[in-house]
Structures are given as structure tokens and as C-alpha cells.
Amino acid sequence: MKEIIPLAKKNKVFVIGNGAINTYNEAITKIKTYKLGGVMVAQGALGNPWLFKNANPFPSKKLKVALEQARVYKSLYGEKKFFTLRKHLLWYTNGLDNSKELRRQLSQVNTYKDCQKIIGKYLKYAIH
């Protein structure tokens, strides 16, 4: 990679890094190490949109955003295929303490109302 960057710059080609970027600091490190014009973030942002702000919100904030995503999903698509949202909800649980049961329940959720109930119950006991 280090050999490609000078050649790309000489030819006025903008080089973008991609892959295995899960934190803001990883993005900055790759940009500096390889003198990139930028990076693309994909899987690292799933359930973690705060990556772009270099923020680490409280569990309650993560789950409130997950619930908001579920609400928007329901308003756009209804609940007929609500099960397709499950994996997205699970991404928001990464790194949450004592979330095994929460993940189990969210992996089976079929309605927005159930989603509200499950997340609401967890939020009662989550550290804010």
C-alpha cells in the first residue's frame, strides 16, 4: 500500500481506504499511516452511528436510537416483515452489559409494540 500512495498522488488519484474500520480512531490511524484521502466505513457503523462523531453513548441512548429505527421502519414498511429489522436491533446491543436476554428477545420480535416493551424493560435497569 505504501508504494501505491505516492504513485497515486503523482497521478492525481484520490485513494480511499476500506475494511476493518470499527472506530473513529482506527479510521484516523489508517488515514495517517497510509496517507489516504479518506476511508469508507461499512460494518463498523452497524448499530454504531456514533462512530462518525467519535462518541460512545450510554446504553440507554443506544437502545433509544434502536427503538427510533424500529418506529421509522414500522411507519415506512408496516409490521408485515418486521422480522427483517431484528438483525439491526441486535447490532445496537453490542457491548451492553447483561444483554443476553435482551438479544434473545429482540431476535424474536415481530411488532413495534413488542420492541417497545422489550427495550423499555431493559432500559428500566440500564445504567444511564
Wavefront OBJ file of the C-alpha trace (Angstrom):
o trace
v 0.000 0.000 0.000
v 2.785 2.422 0.900
v 4.227 2.104 -2.621
v 0.865 2.837 -4.256
v 0.114 6.110 -2.464
v 2.995 8.178 -3.939
v 2.173 6.837 -7.401
v -1.498 7.675 -6.953
v -0.726 11.205 -5.728
v 1.684 11.757 -8.611
v -1.153 10.879 -10.991
v -3.710 12.906 -9.012
v -5.674 9.824 -7.964
v -7.609 10.066 -4.712
v -7.040 6.891 -2.646
v -9.733 5.740 -0.235
v -9.114 3.058 2.387
v -11.703 0.422 3.192
v -12.109 -2.516 5.521
v -11.944 -3.334 9.222
v -12.782 0.147 10.458
v -14.788 -0.146 13.644
v -13.826 3.031 15.485
v -13.102 6.654 14.735
v -9.503 6.169 15.903
v -8.993 3.240 13.514
v -10.133 5.465 10.655
v -7.749 8.270 11.621
v -4.859 5.841 12.093
v -5.375 4.313 8.632
v -5.618 7.744 7.023
v -2.369 8.891 8.666
v -0.458 5.624 8.266
v -1.183 5.237 4.577
v -1.680 8.945 3.755
v -5.157 8.238 2.420
v -7.620 10.771 1.125
v -10.290 9.174 3.322
v -11.853 5.901 4.369
v -15.105 4.076 3.785
v -16.925 2.651 6.767
v -19.422 -0.171 6.420
v -19.984 -2.869 9.029
v -18.315 -0.829 11.762
v -21.219 1.620 11.644
v -23.935 -1.014 12.016
v -25.629 -0.278 15.311
v -22.953 2.332 15.956
v -23.691 5.544 14.033
v -21.749 7.380 16.759
v -18.542 6.089 15.195
v -18.533 9.171 12.950
v -18.616 11.526 15.944
v -16.078 9.569 17.990
v -18.712 9.179 20.690
v -19.617 6.319 22.978
v -23.165 6.865 24.209
v -24.754 5.336 27.275
v -26.680 2.071 26.767
v -29.949 3.959 27.166
v -29.086 6.206 24.204
v -28.165 3.227 22.018
v -31.442 1.495 22.746
v -33.497 4.661 22.278
v -31.973 5.037 18.816
v -32.703 1.361 18.087
v -36.302 1.960 19.114
v -36.469 5.049 16.907
v -35.170 2.995 13.977
v -37.912 0.437 14.680
v -40.538 3.196 14.775
v -39.385 4.628 11.451
v -39.229 1.139 9.936
v -42.830 0.485 11.017
v -44.017 3.809 9.588
v -42.347 3.087 6.257
v -42.964 -0.643 5.849
v -45.581 -1.678 8.399
v -45.175 -4.767 10.518
v -45.749 -7.484 7.963
v -41.991 -8.046 7.582
v -40.878 -6.556 10.901
v -38.689 -9.610 11.437
v -36.256 -8.215 8.838
v -35.386 -5.465 11.328
v -34.224 -7.922 14.004
v -30.569 -8.005 12.975
v -30.444 -4.209 13.025
v -31.838 -4.126 16.552
v -29.279 -6.690 17.672
v -26.382 -4.563 16.408
v -27.329 -1.877 18.942
v -26.846 -4.365 21.788
v -23.134 -4.902 21.101
v -21.176 -4.116 24.231
v -24.191 -3.724 26.519
v -23.904 -5.283 29.966
v -26.182 -8.190 30.838
v -27.833 -8.119 27.440
v -28.055 -11.841 26.684
v -31.780 -11.965 27.434
v -32.374 -8.682 25.613
v -30.705 -10.100 22.486
v -32.684 -13.319 22.762
v -35.964 -11.411 22.923
v -35.081 -8.943 20.164
v -34.075 -11.827 17.905
v -37.711 -12.958 18.022
v -39.542 -9.614 17.907
v -42.372 -9.269 15.356
v -44.026 -5.937 16.170
v -43.038 -2.427 17.127
v -45.138 -2.697 20.278
v -43.214 -5.789 21.373
v -39.983 -3.983 20.584
v -41.062 -1.068 22.809
v -41.925 -3.439 25.635
v -38.653 -5.393 25.449
v -36.404 -2.352 25.179
v -38.433 -0.453 27.782
v -37.972 -3.272 30.283
v -34.209 -3.326 29.687
v -33.982 0.481 29.955
v -35.516 0.384 33.447
v -32.400 -1.386 34.653
v -29.746 0.031 32.295
v -27.119 2.447 33.574
v -27.871 5.839 32.085
l 1 2 3 4 5 6 7 8 9 10 11 12 13 14 15 16 17 18 19 20 21 22 23 24 25 26 27 28 29 30 31 32 33 34 35 36 37 38 39 40 41 42 43 44 45 46 47 48 49 50 51 52 53 54 55 56 57 58 59 60 61 62 63 64 65 66 67 68 69 70 71 72 73 74 75 76 77 78 79 80 81 82 83 84 85 86 87 88 89 90 91 92 93 94 95 96 97 98 99 100 101 102 103 104 105 106 107 108 109 110 111 112 113 114 115 116 117 118 119 120 121 122 123 124 125 126 127 128
